[in-house]
Amino acid sequence: VTGFYPAVRVSWTKNNEALKEDSLSQYRPNDDGTYNIFSSLPFTPQEGDIYSRTVNHVALDQPQTKTWEVDVDVPGVGPAVFCGVGLSLGLLGVAAGTFFLIK
């Protein structure tokens, strides 16, 4: 949160439920007389979760809210197929080597 005068409130929600484990830094002054503050929320994302950060200050007509939705990327089948083909060729090579060694 940047460019404000002191007495700002920052709150976090997860799936529209208020969270209390947020972290606020100290107020940092700017050259123009305004302040900055940093708020962070430690969390482990789960697919489908929705996080919101709301900033409330007396100078705002209404609180400002920013929302983040968690999208978990599902790995493709490419790496699994590549690993399976490599393992199969390796086992085939060991079997062929053993066959020729015995023969």
C-alpha positions as CSV (number, residue, x, y, z in Angstrom):
1,V,0.0,0.0,0.0
2,T,1.6,3.2,-1.1
3,G,1.0,7.0,-1.1
4,F,-1.3,7.4,1.9
5,Y,-1.2,9.2,5.3
6,P,-1.1,7.0,8.4
7,A,-4.0,5.1,9.8
8,V,-4.6,2.6,7.0
9,R,-6.1,-0.8,7.7
10,V,-5.2,-3.9,5.6
11,S,-7.2,-7.2,5.9
12,W,-7.0,-10.5,4.2
13,T,-9.7,-13.1,3.4
14,K,-9.6,-16.7,2.2
15,N,-12.8,-17.9,0.5
16,N,-14.6,-14.9,2.0
17,E,-13.5,-15.8,5.6
18,A,-11.4,-13.3,7.5
19,L,-7.8,-14.3,8.2
20,K,-5.7,-13.1,11.2
21,E,-2.2,-14.3,10.3
22,D,-1.2,-11.4,8.0
23,S,2.0,-9.5,8.6
24,L,2.3,-5.7,8.4
25,S,5.6,-3.9,8.1
26,Q,6.3,-0.5,9.7
27,Y,5.2,2.7,8.1
28,R,7.8,3.9,5.6
29,P,7.8,7.7,4.8
30,N,8.0,9.0,1.2
31,D,9.6,12.3,0.2
32,D,6.2,13.8,-0.5
33,G,5.0,13.3,3.1
34,T,3.0,10.1,2.3
35,Y,3.7,6.6,3.6
36,N,4.1,3.1,2.4
37,I,3.3,-0.1,4.3
38,F,3.8,-3.8,3.2
39,S,1.4,-6.5,4.1
40,S,2.1,-10.2,3.4
41,L,0.2,-13.4,4.0
42,P,2.0,-16.7,4.3
43,F,-0.1,-19.5,2.8
44,T,0.1,-22.7,0.8
45,P,-2.1,-22.4,-2.2
46,Q,-4.8,-25.0,-2.8
47,E,-6.7,-25.3,-6.0
48,G,-10.0,-23.3,-5.9
49,D,-9.0,-21.0,-3.1
50,I,-9.7,-17.3,-3.5
51,Y,-7.7,-14.8,-1.5
52,S,-8.6,-11.1,-1.2
53,R,-6.7,-8.1,0.3
54,T,-8.7,-5.1,1.4
55,V,-7.3,-1.7,2.1
56,N,-9.4,0.8,4.1
57,H,-8.4,4.4,4.8
58,V,-10.4,7.5,5.7
59,A,-9.5,9.2,2.4
60,L,-11.1,6.3,0.4
61,D,-14.7,6.5,-0.6
62,Q,-14.9,2.8,-0.3
63,P,-12.4,0.1,0.6
64,Q,-10.1,-1.1,-2.2
65,T,-10.0,-4.9,-2.7
66,K,-7.8,-7.0,-4.9
67,T,-8.6,-10.7,-5.4
68,W,-6.4,-13.6,-6.4
69,E,-7.7,-17.0,-7.5
70,V,-5.4,-20.0,-7.1
71,D,-4.9,-21.9,-10.4
72,V,-2.8,-25.0,-10.0
73,D,-1.1,-26.2,-13.2
74,V,-1.5,-29.9,-13.8
75,P,1.6,-31.4,-15.4
76,G,1.2,-32.8,-18.8
77,V,1.8,-36.5,-19.8
78,G,4.9,-35.6,-21.7
79,P,7.4,-36.1,-18.9
80,A,5.8,-39.3,-17.7
81,V,5.8,-40.8,-21.3
82,F,9.4,-39.7,-21.8
83,C,10.4,-41.4,-18.5
84,G,8.5,-44.6,-19.3
85,V,10.1,-44.9,-22.8
86,G,13.6,-44.3,-21.3
87,L,13.0,-46.9,-18.6
88,S,11.7,-49.4,-21.1
89,L,14.7,-48.9,-23.4
90,G,17.1,-49.2,-20.5
91,L,15.5,-52.5,-19.3
92,L,15.5,-53.8,-22.9
93,G,19.2,-52.9,-23.1
94,V,19.9,-54.8,-19.9
95,A,18.0,-57.8,-21.1
96,A,19.8,-57.9,-24.4
97,G,23.2,-57.4,-22.8
98,T,22.4,-60.3,-20.3
99,F,21.3,-62.5,-23.2
100,F,24.5,-61.9,-25.2
101,L,26.7,-62.3,-22.2
102,I,25.2,-65.7,-21.4
103,K,25.2,-66.8,-25.0
